[in-house]
Amino acid sequence: MRGCRPGLTTEVIRAVLSCLHGGEDPAFGWCTGLRAVPEGELAALDRRIAALRCCRTALARHLADSGT
């Protein structure tokens, strides 16, 4: 995901790392309740995208109405 910075806190990273199991070749499995954290981040991103789309539409409409 080029240019994508999810912005996970060290607390979230610590929690995710605690879900790694194994030694030499660790495997990841979602810990109980942890999946809610990235799902919340995804929902927040969806809200930000919706707000940006709204702003873009308003700006495009303004530019079209001003004749430039």
N, C-alpha and C positions, 0 to 999 in steps of 0.2 A: 504494500500500500504506500506507494511513493508519495511523500509529502504529508503523510498522515501522522499526526502526533496525538495518540489517544489521551495523553495526560494522566496516566495512572499515578496515584499517590504511592509513596513508599509503603504505606499501610496495606494498600491493595496488593502491591507487588509481593510483600511479605506473606500475605494470606495465600496468594496464588502459588508461591514457591512452596508453601507448606503442603500443597496438594500433590507435589511430585513424589513418586514412590519408586524405590529401586536405588541401586548403587551406581554401577558403571554405565548402565543404559537406562536412565530414569524414564518412567512413564507418567503421563499426566492423567489424573482423574478428578473431576469436579468434587470438591469437598462440599459437604452439606451446607446449603445456604449461600455458598460463594457465587454461584451462577447468577444470583440476583444482582450482584455488583455490575458486571459487564452488561447485563440486560438493562439496568438503570442508565448506564452510560449510553447505550444504544438509543434509549428513549429520549435522553437529553439531546443527543445528536439529531434525532428526528425533529424535535421541537426547534432546534437552531436552524435546521435546513428549511423548515416551514416558514420561520420568521424571515430568513434571507430571501426566500422566494417571494414573499409578500413585499419586502422592500424593493426587490428587483422589479417586480411588476409595477409598483407605484412609480419608481424612477423611470422605467421605460414609458409608462403612460404620460408622465410629465414631459419627457423629451418629445414624444410624439405630438402632444398638445401644443408645445411651444414652437413647433415647426422647424426645429433644428435637427 
